[in-house]
Amino acid sequence: MTLEEFGYDDWFARQIDPETEADLTAARVTAIHKGECEVSDGEETRSAKMTGRMRHQAKSKLDYPTVGDWVLVKGFDAEDFGRVVRVLDRRSELKRKSAGRTSRHQLIAANIDVAFIMQTLGPGYNLKRLERYLVMVNESAIEPVVLLSKSDLLKPEELAVKTAEVEERLPGVRVFPFSNVDQEGIERVTALFEPEKTYCVIGTSGVGKTSLLNNLLGEEDLLFTLPVRESDGKGVHSTTWRELITLENGAHVVDTPGMRELGNLDVDEGIGETFDDIVEFSARCKFNDCSHVNTKGCAVAAAVEDGELSEARYKNYLRLMREAALNEQSALEKRDQDRKLSRFYRSTQSQSRKMKGDG
């Protein structure tokens, strides 16, 4: 496989200095393990670690290599480990808020063209969660496509109603129902994976991501799957690290562990794209700073009353906007606290120096 078939093009090539970086190998990160990664030039896969200098200069873990990255490697053909010298600029970054109350982000994958958001039609079906995933994908500047798994659990008329419900809730997003069990709709889904493009399949554990990849890979190279609880449709994902898989037709897929928590931080653009119909209505509001809650002259609230806008979609929009505002406030509070601590430490050090001088 050539670099171009692996997703490399002139946009990445122009970032490399042919004089000072001629001895480095352009490679793509295919897997992340603790403390190291696997990189491939399309022909061979090697283990590699970041150089100490790169690790020292990184402002945060967002600067560390992640699956899908294009990196420059020194000693690619070395017997032990190659050294990742630099990460090339990314076309896209798929990231989420880290688990817990911190405002930090966790980078999931890079240079993704299309994100398949999987939602089960069985136990665990949740439109609010689906919208949250869509916000994250839109914020990452990645094209979203929704895959509705386990269609075999519904009768044809029930499936039509559920599909229409999702399409109405997520206008403009392509939606494809399918089943890993009876293979209904699987050919349409398979055709969505095009050669030389990079995809990711995201969704909570138990929606059938690994089963779908097994169907795409065939029987020769299956991924291990674990059972799903019947009570809530949740499962334990067996993938302990993210990895880039190349399908037989030349498409590339990042397999990601199930994400149970999706925080939203600095997602104005993502929310705007996900709820573009609400943004359009808001342009007609009487006041520019309309909160869309009990506000006189609010066009959004009027659209809900007139039946032009789904009340459930409107409420989820407000909930996500409140959450984004809260996370932004938390980040500001944290920075303010850091500044206060810094002033306290400087004051303490100054007082200590004065006491030593008096002594």
N, C-alpha and C positions, 0 to 999 in steps of 0.2 A: 504494500500500500504506500502510495506517495504521500508527501506532506499535504499536498492539495486535497487528496482524497480524505485526509484526516481532518480537514477543516482549516488548513493553513492557506492564507492568501496574501496579496500585496499589502493589505492593511497592517498585518503583523510584520511582514518583511521590511517595511519602511521604518520600523522602530529599531532595527539593528544597524549598528555602525560597522560597515564592511572592513574598516581598517583596524579599529581597536577590539572588535569582537569576532574577528574572523576565525579564531581558534575555538569558539564556543559552538555547541550544537543546539539548534532549535528543537525542542521536544514538547510533547503535551503530557500533562499530568493525568494519569489514568486511574490512580488509586491513592488514598491517604491512609497511612498507618500512624501509630503513635511515634512521633519523632522522625519519621521519614515518609517518602512518597515513592511511587513508581512512575517513571516517565518513559515515553515511547517516541521514537522518530518515525513511526509508521512501519518499521521493519523489525526493530528489536525493542524490548522493554528492559529497563535497568532500574535499580534502586538508587535513590539520590537523597541527599540531605542539604538543607540550606547552609550556606557558608556562615561563619560566625559574624562576619561583617554585615551580611544581609539581615541576620537575626537582630543584630545590635541596632541597625538603622531603621528597622520596622517600627512604625508609630503604634501599631496595634496588630492583632492577629488577622485583621482584614488584609494586611500586606503580605501575609504568608501565602504560599502556593495552595491552591485548592483544586479539586477535580475539574477538568476542563480548561485549566490555565495553559497558556503557552509560556514556556520558560527557556532561559538560556542555561545550558549545563556545561560545566567544565569537567573534563575527564569522563565523558559519556561511556567510553569503552574501557574504563578502569575495571579491574577485577573486583574491587570492593564496592565503594560507593562513588557515584558521581556527585558533583557539587552544584547546587542550584545557585547561580550568581544573580539572576534577575528575573522578575516576573514581567512579561510584556503587558502593556495596557490592555484592559479587558473591554470587550464589546458590551458585555452585560454581566451583572452580578446578581445571583439569586441569594438573598439573605433574609434572615428573620431576627427578631429580637431574642436575645438569649433567655433561657429559662430562668424564672425567678423575677425579682423586682428590679434588677439592674437594667440600665438603659443601653447596655452594649448590644452589638449585633453579632450574630454568628453567620459566617459565610458558608453557604451550602455548595455552590457550584458556580462556574464562570463560563462565559462565551456560549451561552445556551441560545438557540434560535427559537425553539418552541417548547412551552411547558404544558404537558398533559396533566390536568388536574383531575384526579380520579375521585369519584363519589359513589358509594355503594347505594344500590336501590333496595337493599335489604335492611336489617337492623343497623342503626348508625346513620341513616339518611338524615342529612342536616344542611339545609340551604344557607343558614347563617355562616356555618363553617366554610361552605363552598365560596361564599362571597369574600370571606377573610383571605382564603388562598388567592382569589382573583386579585384582590388589592395588592398582595405581596408580589404577584407576578407582574401586574401592570406597573408597579413602582420600579421593578427591575428592568423595564423596557424589553420584555420578552413577550412573544405572541402567545396568548392562552388558548387552549382547546380543552373542553370538558369531556371526560369519558365517564359514562354511567355504567358501572359494572353490575354483575349479578342480575341481568335482565331476565334470566330464566325463572326468577322468583315471582315474576308478575305475569298476569294474563295480558294478552295483546292490548286490550282496551285500557288496562291499568298502566301499562308501559307508555301508551300514547299520552295519557293524562300527566304522568310524571315528567316525561320529556318536555311537554308543552309548558309545564310549570317552571322547569329550569330555564327554558328558552325565554320565557316571559320575565323571569327574575334577573337574567343575565343577557340583556339585549345586545346583539352584535357578536356574541361569542358562539362559535360552532360547538354543537353538542352531539355526541355519538353514543347511543346505548349499545351494550354488547354483553356477551356471556363467555366466561372462560370454560364453563361446563359444557354447554351444548354447542358452543362455537358460533352462535347466532351473532352476526354483526362483526365477527372477528376479522373478516377479510377487509371490510371498510376501514377498520382501525389499522390493520397492518399496512394498508396502502398510504396511510398518512405519514409513515416513516420514509423519508426520501434520502437517497445517497448523499454523502458529504455534509449533511446537516447534523446538528447536535440537538438532542432532545433530553428532557428530564421528565420523569413520571413521579408526581408528588401526590400525597394524600395520607391520611392516617393509617395506622397499621390495621390490617384486616380487610382493606377494600379490594385487594386482589392485584396489587402492583407486581409482585414477584410471579404470580401465576400468569399474568399477561406477558411478562418478559420470557417466561418459559415457553409460552406459545409462539413468541416471536423467534426465540433461539432454536426451537425444535428439540428433539429428544437427545441430541448428542452432548449438549452442554447445559444441563438444567441447573437452576439455582434452587437451594434448599428452602422449603417453606414449612411454616409451623401452623398448627391448627388455630381456628378462630372460635372464640366463645359464642355460643348461640344466643346468649342473653342480650348482648349489646353489640355483637358484630365486631368486637375488637380482637386484635391478635397481637402476638409478639413477633416483631420483625426480625428475621434471622440475619440480616445484613449488618455487620458490625462496623463497616466503614463504607464510605461512598466510593463508587468505582465507575469508570467509563467502559461501556461494553460496545463493541462493534458488531452489528448484525450482519447476516449473510449478504444482504443487499447493499451494504456500505453505509448505512445510517449508523449514527453513534448515539448511545443512550446513557445518561447518567442515572444510576440506580441510587436512590436516597432512602435512608431509614425513615420510617413513619414519624411525622411530626405532630405531637399531641398539643403543643402550645405554640400559638402564633401571635406574638405581640406585634403591635404596629407603632413605629416611631418615625417621624418625619415622612409621612406617607401622603402628603397633600396631593401630589401628582397621581399616585396610585389610586387614591379614593376618587379623585376627579375623573379618571379614566373609567373606573369601575361603575361609577354612578353618574355617567355623563348626562343622562336624561334629567337627573335632579339638578345638575349644574346648569343645564339649559333653562329649566324652570326658574332657578334662582336668579337668573339674569333679569327676570321680570319683576322681582321683588321691589317694593316701594323704597326700601332702604338698602344701601350697599353692604352694610354690616349686619344684615338680617340673620338671626340665629335659627330661623325656621321653626321656632318653638313659641307658640302663643304670641306671635308678633303681628301687629296690624299691617295689612298690605302684603303678607307673605304669599308669594305665588306658588311655592312648593306645597304649603298646607292646603291652599285652594285646589291644587291639582289632585291631592289625596281625597278631598271632600267631593270633587267632581268625578272621581273614579278614573282619572287619567293616569294616576300613579298608584302603585300598590302600597297599601299601608304597611305591610310587612317589610317591604324594601325600604320605605321611608324610615321606619323605626330602626332598622339595622344600620342605615346610613348615619342616623343621629348617634347611635351607640358607638360606632367606629370613630366618628369625629370626636366624641367625648373622650374615648380611650386615647386617641392620638394626642389630643390637647393635654390630657393628664400625663402621658409619657413625656411630652415636651416640657411640661412644668416640672416633672420629677428631675429631668436632666438639668434644667436651669437651677433647681434647688441644690442638686449635687455639686454643680460648679460653684455656686455661692458658698456652700459648705466647705469645699476645697480651698476657696480663697480665704475664708475665715481661719481655717486650720493653718494655712500657710502663714498668715499674719501672726497667729499665735506662736508658731514655731520660731519665727524671726524675732518676735518680742522676747521669747524665752531665752534664745541664744544671746540676744543683746544684753539681757539682764544678767545672764551667767558670766559674760565677759566683764561686765562692770563689777560684779562681786569678786572675780579673780583679781581685777585691777586694784580694788580696795584692799584686798588681802595682801 
